[in-house]
Amino acid sequence: MHAFISDAHPNPATCNFSVKYILNSSLKAEIIISDIFGKIVKRVILSEKEEVVTISIESFIEGIYFYTLTVNNLFVSTKKIVVER
């Protein structure tokens, strides 16, 4: 399984951030965003093999979050995003 997710842009972010992802198959894939305590705060289902997705974080409180690309329920990559207000 080969998959890729880019660094978030912008980072730090205030309202939304974008990431590029590449999947080499049509398996079930999603981005899971969790807070610093590990609580899942958002899930984004991915439907294309390659795309840039913009994720709204307007409802998030200021702090550090992690976004994880999963493919077929397996963790592929986790990266950090900072939310500022």
C-alpha positions in Angstrom: 0.0 0.0 0.0 1.4 3.3 -1.1 -0.1 6.6 0.1 1.1 10.1 0.7 -0.2 13.2 2.6 1.5 16.6 2.5 2.2 19.0 5.2 -0.7 21.3 6.1 -0.9 24.8 4.5 -1.1 27.2 6.1 0.3 26.1 9.4 -0.5 27.6 11.8 -4.1 28.0 10.5 -7.1 29.9 11.6 -10.2 28.9 9.5 -9.1 26.0 7.3 -6.1 24.2 6.0 -5.3 22.3 2.8 -3.4 19.1 2.3 -2.6 17.1 -0.9 -3.0 13.3 -0.8 -2.2 10.6 -3.2 -3.6 7.0 -3.0 -2.5 4.3 -5.4 -5.7 2.3 -5.0 -9.4 2.9 -4.5 -9.4 1.4 -1.0 -11.3 3.1 1.9 -9.3 6.2 2.9 -9.9 9.0 5.3 -8.2 11.8 7.2 -8.8 11.7 10.9 -8.1 14.8 13.0 -7.5 14.4 16.7 -6.7 16.8 19.5 -3.6 16.6 21.6 -5.3 14.2 24.0 -6.1 11.8 21.2 -9.9 12.6 20.9 -11.1 12.4 17.3 -12.6 15.8 16.4 -13.2 15.3 12.7 -13.2 12.7 9.9 -12.9 13.5 6.2 -13.7 10.6 3.8 -11.4 10.6 0.7 -12.9 9.5 -2.6 -10.3 10.4 -5.2 -6.9 8.8 -5.8 -5.2 12.3 -5.9 -6.6 15.6 -4.7 -6.1 18.6 -2.6 -8.6 18.8 0.2 -9.5 21.9 2.2 -10.6 21.1 5.8 -12.6 23.6 7.8 -11.4 24.1 11.4 -13.5 27.1 12.4 -15.2 25.1 15.2 -11.8 24.0 16.7 -10.4 25.8 19.8 -6.9 27.1 19.6 -4.2 24.4 20.1 -2.3 21.6 18.6 -4.0 18.9 16.5 -2.9 15.9 14.5 -4.2 14.7 11.2 -3.7 11.1 10.2 -4.2 9.5 6.8 -5.7 6.0 7.1 -6.1 3.5 4.3 -8.3 0.4 4.9 -8.2 1.4 8.6 -4.4 1.3 8.8 -2.5 4.3 9.8 -0.3 5.6 7.0 1.0 9.0 8.2 0.4 11.5 11.0 1.3 15.2 10.9 0.7 18.2 13.1 -1.4 21.3 12.6 -1.5 24.3 14.9 -4.8 26.2 15.2 -4.6 29.9 16.1 -7.3 32.4 16.8 
